Amino acid sequence: MNTKLLSLFAAATAVASCMGDPLPLLKVSDNHHFLAKEDGSPFFYLADTAWELFHRLDREEALRYLDNRAKLGYNAVQAVAIAEEDGVGAPNPYGFLPFVDAKTPVPAVKDGPGNDYWDHVDFVIDAANERGIYVALLPTWGRWWKESCIFTPETARAYAAWLAARYRDKSVIWVLGGDRDFGGKGDAEMMRAFAAGLKDGDGGKHLVTVHPRGGCGSSQDFHTEEWLDFNMWQNGHEIDYARYENTLRDWRRTDPVKPVIDGEPVYESHPVAFRPDDLGHTVAADVRRALYWDVFNGACGHTYGHHSVWQMHGSKAAAVYDPEGKNRPLVPWHVAIDDPGAAQMRFAKDLVLSHSYFTRIPAPEMIVPHPHGASILPGAGTRRFAATRDSEGSYAFVYAPVGRAFELDLSPLKGEKFRFAWMNPRDGSYSDWTSFARVAHKTFEPPARGELLDWVLVIERAD
């Protein structure tokens, strides 16, 4: 490290020691498929995507956003310290820039509270933690280490060490990458430099993952790296099932076993496949399908996103230098936070946490194929069914993206008496329970038919 960064590293360590009580530390579960709190209890990662949180929201706006997400049951938000939308050159709402200049990643810090960019980041992280929300923190968006190249491996490690020391005692999860591939010369080495810097700064205290480009996963480049605690896919802004099978493929990896999560599925109100003129914008049903496909395929949680919220469209800062927004956002962020998909994510979280958690496994084999194949069951495109179950045979959940009868193979379940109910993923309500005796196969008819009426079947052993 150069002299300037060494002095900043020491100052960051002093700041960290003054911060308040953090949330429980997080770790990988004993079976390596899930995340857990330090006491061993389950941690279902339910994140919202707020990439521009530090850069575009002032304190009043940030508190409004965090209060909303805490109320809706989110326990994580994904945000970027050096944001994509000119996070180096465009100041935050208080007129501060993160670095002393636009070519060298040396943090611009001043003594006293509220005097620089990083004081605002401190405020937002503290406010999130106070509301029970971990910050999944990207040190920088990918453009700054890949195309604009303001980082070298040396300065990447030094900056990451400074950042990790500053937030060592806060409740964060480190996310490297930032929507980029790692096929270029030096790309993988750059990620390793960032990862080494994080360990320099916090001693490996916090979990580390990588956010890749669309259609890719961290496992493709870094799965065997010891510093990578869990895998992240960006299954991206497609609405068909094919992308979301990536989650199941990673769950099945045994070299070694690591948790997997979809860190960027399709966003609500996003142009479908970036083709709004041809395909329009997504709706809540699209983000619900991604949720249940990922979770029932073995994900250790899920990330929700809204196209207006990730970029904080319509914020006071964005209104100054980006009034039109990126890729046609439909409404301002403060309206978008109340769109229906945001409130519907917690129903899956509540469901899986209400049953034996660490024994849950994907169960695609329970869905009996229809003679007409993928056109009916298990389905294809936006009509794909998905199932998960307890490895001990005490329960199973099946996601039906359409109101259509389907047949299940119940042999993986153990017991002689069962009961089932239907959970409505649009409002979290449950039907009455119906009991039945053990059978090899059984057909289930959802409460209502309809192509946008999705359902979750919940089967439990009754004895």
C-alpha positions in Angstrom: 0.0 0.0 0.0 1.2 3.5 -0.6 1.6 6.0 2.3 -1.8 7.7 1.8 -3.7 4.4 1.8 -1.8 3.1 4.8 -2.9 6.2 6.8 -6.5 5.8 5.7 -6.4 2.1 6.7 -5.4 3.1 10.2 -8.1 5.7 10.4 -10.7 3.2 9.1 -9.8 0.8 11.9 -10.4 3.5 14.5 -13.8 4.4 13.0 -14.8 0.7 13.0 -14.0 0.4 16.7 -16.4 3.3 17.5 -19.5 1.8 15.8 -22.5 0.3 17.6 -23.6 -3.2 18.2 -23.9 -5.3 15.0 -26.4 -7.9 14.0 -25.4 -11.6 14.5 -22.5 -12.7 12.3 -23.4 -14.9 9.4 -21.8 -18.2 8.3 -22.3 -21.1 5.9 -24.4 -23.9 7.4 -22.9 -27.2 8.4 -24.3 -28.9 5.3 -22.9 -26.1 3.2 -26.1 -25.5 1.3 -27.5 -22.6 3.3 -26.6 -19.5 5.4 -26.9 -19.4 9.1 -26.5 -17.0 12.0 -23.6 -17.5 14.4 -25.8 -19.4 16.8 -26.7 -21.9 14.1 -30.2 -20.6 13.4 -31.3 -20.2 9.8 -30.7 -17.1 7.8 -32.9 -16.9 4.7 -31.2 -14.2 2.6 -34.1 -12.0 1.4 -32.5 -9.0 -0.3 -33.7 -6.0 -2.2 -31.7 -4.4 -5.0 -30.7 -0.8 -4.2 -27.5 -0.4 -6.2 -27.7 3.4 -6.1 -28.7 3.7 -2.5 -25.6 5.5 -1.2 -25.1 7.6 -4.3 -28.6 8.9 -5.1 -30.6 9.1 -1.9 -30.2 11.7 0.8 -30.7 10.7 4.5 -34.4 11.4 4.5 -35.0 9.4 1.4 -32.7 6.6 2.6 -34.7 6.2 5.8 -38.0 6.2 3.9 -36.6 3.4 1.7 -35.2 1.3 4.6 -38.3 1.7 6.7 -40.4 0.3 3.8 -38.1 -2.7 3.2 -37.8 -3.5 6.9 -41.7 -3.5 7.1 -41.9 -5.9 4.1 -39.5 -8.4 5.8 -36.3 -7.9 3.9 -33.1 -8.7 5.9 -30.6 -7.5 3.3 -30.2 -4.8 0.7 -27.6 -4.9 -2.1 -25.9 -1.5 -2.7 -22.7 -0.3 -4.3 -20.1 1.9 -2.6 -18.8 3.3 -6.0 -22.0 3.3 -8.1 -22.5 2.4 -11.7 -24.2 5.6 -12.7 -21.0 7.8 -12.7 -20.3 7.1 -9.0 -16.8 8.5 -9.5 -17.8 11.8 -11.2 -21.3 12.6 -10.1 -21.6 13.7 -6.4 -24.0 12.3 -3.8 -26.9 14.5 -2.7 -24.6 16.4 -0.4 -22.1 17.3 -3.1 -19.4 14.8 -2.0 -17.4 12.5 -4.2 -15.9 9.2 -3.0 -12.3 9.7 -4.2 -9.8 12.5 -4.0 -9.7 12.4 -7.8 -11.4 10.5 -10.7 -8.3 8.5 -11.6 -7.0 7.2 -8.3 -9.1 5.2 -5.9 -8.0 7.0 -2.7 -11.0 7.7 -0.5 -11.7 11.3 0.2 -12.2 11.5 4.0 -12.3 14.4 6.4 -12.4 14.6 10.2 -15.8 14.9 11.8 -19.3 13.5 11.0 -21.2 14.5 7.9 -18.1 15.9 6.1 -17.6 13.5 3.3 -19.1 10.8 1.0 -18.1 8.0 3.4 -19.9 9.6 6.4 -23.1 9.3 4.4 -22.3 5.6 3.6 -21.8 5.2 7.4 -25.2 6.7 8.1 -27.0 4.5 5.7 -25.3 1.3 6.8 -26.0 2.1 10.5 -29.7 2.9 9.7 -30.0 -0.4 7.8 -28.4 -2.4 10.6 -30.7 -0.7 13.2 -33.7 -2.0 11.2 -32.4 -5.6 11.1 -31.0 -5.3 7.6 -27.6 -6.5 6.5 -25.9 -4.5 3.7 -24.7 -6.7 0.8 -22.0 -4.2 -0.1 -20.2 -4.0 -3.4 -16.9 -2.1 -3.0 -17.3 -0.9 -6.6 -19.4 -1.5 -9.8 -17.6 -3.5 -12.5 -17.1 -0.6 -14.9 -14.5 1.0 -12.6 -12.2 -2.0 -12.5 -12.9 -3.4 -16.0 -13.6 -0.6 -18.6 -12.6 2.6 -16.9 -9.7 0.9 -15.1 -9.2 3.2 -12.2 -8.0 0.2 -10.2 -4.9 -1.8 -10.4 -4.5 -5.1 -8.4 -2.4 -3.1 -5.9 -4.9 -0.3 -5.4 -7.8 -2.7 -5.5 -6.4 -4.6 -2.5 -5.6 -1.4 -0.7 -9.0 0.1 -1.2 -10.8 -3.1 -0.2 -8.7 -3.3 2.9 -9.6 0.2 3.8 -13.3 -0.4 3.2 -13.3 -3.7 5.1 -11.5 -2.1 8.1 -14.0 0.7 8.2 -17.0 -1.7 8.2 -15.4 -4.5 10.1 -17.8 -4.2 13.0 -20.9 -3.5 10.9 -23.4 -6.1 9.5 -22.3 -6.4 5.9 -21.9 -9.1 3.3 -19.2 -8.5 0.7 -20.1 -8.7 -2.9 -17.4 -8.4 -5.5 -17.7 -8.1 -9.3 -20.5 -5.8 -10.3 -22.2 -7.2 -13.4 -19.1 -8.1 -15.4 -17.5 -11.2 -16.9 -14.0 -12.4 -15.8 -12.7 -13.5 -19.2 -10.4 -10.6 -19.9 -6.7 -10.5 -19.1 -6.2 -9.8 -15.4 -10.0 -9.9 -14.5 -9.8 -12.9 -12.2 -6.6 -11.6 -10.6 -8.4 -8.3 -9.9 -11.2 -10.2 -8.0 -8.5 -12.0 -6.0 -6.9 -8.7 -5.2 -10.2 -7.3 -3.9 -10.8 -10.5 -1.9 -7.4 -10.4 -0.4 -7.9 -6.8 0.6 -11.2 -7.6 2.3 -9.5 -10.2 4.4 -6.7 -7.8 5.2 -9.3 -5.3 6.5 -11.7 -7.5 8.5 -9.8 -10.8 9.0 -12.4 -12.8 7.1 -15.1 -11.8 9.5 -17.8 -11.3 6.8 -19.1 -13.6 4.0 -17.9 -13.0 0.5 -19.5 -13.7 -2.9 -19.3 -12.3 -6.5 -22.0 -10.7 -8.6 -21.3 -11.7 -12.3 -22.8 -10.5 -15.6 -26.3 -11.6 -16.8 -26.7 -15.3 -17.5 -23.5 -16.1 -15.5 -22.6 -17.4 -12.0 -19.6 -16.9 -9.7 -19.2 -20.7 -9.8 -18.0 -20.6 -13.4 -14.8 -18.8 -12.4 -14.3 -18.9 -8.7 -16.1 -21.9 -7.2 -13.1 -23.6 -5.7 -11.5 -20.4 -4.4 -11.4 -20.5 -0.6 -12.4 -16.8 -0.2 -15.7 -17.4 -2.1 -18.2 -18.4 0.7 -21.3 -18.8 -1.5 -22.2 -18.6 -5.1 -24.2 -15.9 -6.8 -25.9 -16.1 -10.2 -27.3 -13.2 -12.2 -30.0 -15.1 -13.9 -31.0 -11.8 -15.3 -34.0 -10.2 -17.0 -35.4 -13.1 -18.9 -38.8 -14.5 -17.8 -38.5 -18.1 -19.0 -37.3 -21.0 -16.8 -34.2 -21.9 -18.7 -32.1 -19.3 -16.9 -33.3 -20.3 -13.5 -32.2 -23.9 -13.8 -28.7 -22.5 -13.2 -29.6 -22.4 -9.5 -30.3 -26.1 -9.5 -27.0 -26.9 -11.3 -25.0 -25.1 -8.7 -26.9 -26.7 -5.8 -25.8 -30.1 -7.3 -22.1 -29.2 -7.3 -20.0 -31.3 -5.0 -16.6 -29.9 -5.7 -17.1 -28.5 -3.0 -20.7 -27.9 -1.9 -21.5 -24.2 -1.5 -24.7 -22.2 -1.0 -26.1 -20.6 -4.1 -28.4 -17.5 -4.5 -29.8 -15.6 -7.4 -28.4 -12.1 -6.8 -30.2 -10.5 -9.8 -33.3 -12.2 -11.2 -35.7 -10.4 -13.4 -36.8 -7.1 -11.8 -40.4 -5.9 -11.5 -41.4 -3.3 -14.1 -38.2 -4.0 -16.1 -38.2 -4.2 -19.9 -38.4 -8.0 -20.7 -35.0 -9.1 -22.0 -34.3 -5.3 -22.5 -36.9 -5.3 -25.4 -39.7 -3.1 -24.2 -41.1 -2.3 -27.7 -41.4 -6.0 -28.5 -42.1 -7.6 -25.1 -43.2 -4.8 -22.7 -42.3 -4.5 -19.0 -42.5 -7.3 -16.4 -45.3 -7.6 -13.8 -45.4 -9.1 -10.3 -46.2 -12.6 -11.6 -42.8 -12.6 -13.4 -40.8 -11.9 -10.3 -42.9 -14.4 -8.2 -42.0 -17.2 -10.7 -38.3 -16.3 -10.4 -38.6 -16.4 -6.6 -40.1 -19.9 -6.4 -38.0 -21.3 -9.2 -34.9 -20.3 -7.4 -35.8 -21.2 -3.9 -37.4 -24.5 -4.8 -34.3 -25.3 -6.8 -32.1 -25.0 -3.7 -31.3 -21.3 -3.3 -30.3 -20.2 0.2 -32.6 -17.2 -0.2 -33.6 -14.7 -2.9 -33.0 -11.2 -4.2 -35.9 -9.0 -5.4 -35.4 -6.0 -7.6 -37.5 -3.2 -9.1 -36.3 -1.4 -12.2 -37.1 2.0 -10.7 -35.7 1.2 -7.3 -32.3 -0.1 -8.2 -31.5 3.2 -9.9 -33.5 5.3 -7.4 -35.3 6.9 -10.4 -36.9 10.2 -9.4 -34.7 10.8 -6.4 -33.6 14.4 -5.7 -30.1 13.6 -7.0 -31.2 11.5 -10.0 -33.6 14.3 -11.0 -30.6 16.6 -11.5 -28.3 14.5 -13.7 -30.4 11.6 -14.9 -34.1 12.8 -15.2 -35.0 10.2 -17.8 -33.6 7.2 -16.1 -32.0 4.1 -17.6 -34.0 1.7 -19.8 -37.4 3.4 -19.4 -38.3 3.2 -15.8 -42.1 3.6 -15.4 -42.5 5.3 -12.0 -40.4 7.1 -9.4 -38.6 4.9 -6.8 -40.9 6.1 -3.9 -43.9 4.9 -5.8 -42.3 1.7 -7.0 -41.4 0.5 -3.5 -45.1 -0.2 -3.0 -45.5 -2.3 -6.2 -47.1 -5.7 -5.4 -44.1 -8.0 -6.1 -42.0 -6.3 -3.3 -44.5 -7.3 -0.6 -45.0 -10.9 -2.0 -41.4 -12.0 -1.5 -41.8 -12.6 2.2 -44.4 -15.3 1.8 -41.8 -17.7 0.4 -39.4 -16.8 3.2 -42.1 -17.3 5.9 -43.1 -20.7 4.3 -39.6 -22.2 4.2 -38.7 -21.0 7.7 -41.9 -22.5 9.1 -40.7 -26.0 8.3 -37.5 -28.0 8.9 -35.0 -25.6 7.2 -31.6 -27.2 6.8 -33.0 -30.5 5.4 -34.8 -28.9 2.5 -33.7 -30.1 -0.9 -34.9 -29.6 -4.5 -37.4 -32.3 -5.6 -38.1 -32.0 -9.4 -38.5 -35.8 -9.5 -41.8 -35.5 -7.6 -43.5 -33.8 -10.6 -44.9 -36.6 -12.8 -44.3 -35.8 -16.5 -47.4 -35.5 -18.6 -47.6 -37.6 -21.8 -47.3 -34.4 -23.8 -44.0 -33.6 -22.1 -42.8 -30.1 -21.2 -45.9 -28.5 -22.8 -47.9 -29.6 -19.8 -45.7 -31.0 -17.0 -43.2 -30.2 -15.7 -43.8 -27.3 -18.1 -41.5 -24.9 -19.9 -41.0 -21.2 -20.6 -43.1 -19.3 -18.1 -45.1 -22.5 -17.2 -42.5 -24.5 -15.4 -43.5 -26.2 -12.2 -41.0 -26.6 -9.4 -40.9 -28.7 -6.2 -38.9 -28.9 -3.0 -39.1 -31.2 0.0 -37.6 -32.2 3.3 -34.9 -34.8 2.9 -36.4 -36.7 5.8 -39.8 -36.9 4.0 -42.0 -34.8 6.3 -43.1 -32.2 3.8 -43.1 -31.0 0.2 -43.9 -27.7 -1.5 -44.8 -27.4 -5.2 -45.0 -24.2 -7.2 -47.6 -24.1 -9.9 -47.1 -21.0 -12.0 -50.5 -21.5 -13.7 -53.9 -22.8 -12.4 -53.6 -26.2 -13.9 -54.0 -29.7 -12.4 -50.8 -31.7 -11.9 -49.7 -35.1 -10.7 -47.1 -35.8 -8.0 -45.1 -38.8 -7.1 -45.4 -38.9 -3.3 -43.0 -41.8 -2.7 -40.3 -39.5 -1.2 -42.6 -38.6 1.7 -42.7 -40.8 4.7 -45.8 -41.7 6.8 -49.3 -43.0 6.3 -51.4 -39.8 6.7 -50.9 -36.4 5.1 -52.6 -33.1 4.7 -52.4 -30.4 2.1 -53.3 -26.8 1.7 -52.9 -24.1 -1.0 -50.9 -21.0 -0.3 -51.8 -18.0 -2.4 -48.4 -16.4 -3.3 -50.1 -13.1 -4.2 -51.4 -12.4 -0.7 -49.9 -15.2 1.6 -53.3 -16.6 2.6 -53.9 -20.4 3.0 -56.8 -22.5 2.1 -58.3 -25.0 4.6 -56.3 -28.2 5.1 -57.4 -31.4 3.5 -56.3 -34.8 4.8 -55.6 -37.9 2.7 -54.1 -41.4 3.2 -50.8 -42.4 1.6 -50.9 -43.1 -2.1 -48.1 -43.5 -4.6 -49.3 -40.8 -7.0 -52.0 -38.1 -6.5 -53.4 -35.4 -8.8 -53.9 -31.9 -7.3 -56.3 -29.3 -8.6 -55.4 -25.6 -7.7 -58.3 -23.6 -6.2 -58.7 -21.6 -9.4 -57.7 -22.0 -13.0 -56.0 -19.3 -14.9 -52.7 -18.6 -16.7 -51.6 -15.9 -14.3 -53.0 -17.5 -11.1 -50.0 -19.1 -9.5 -50.2 -21.3 -6.4 -48.0 -23.1 -3.9 -49.1 -26.6 -2.8 -48.0 -27.4 0.8 -48.1 -31.1 1.8 -47.2 -32.1 5.4 -47.1 -35.4 7.2 -50.2 -35.4 9.5 -49.0 -37.9 12.1 
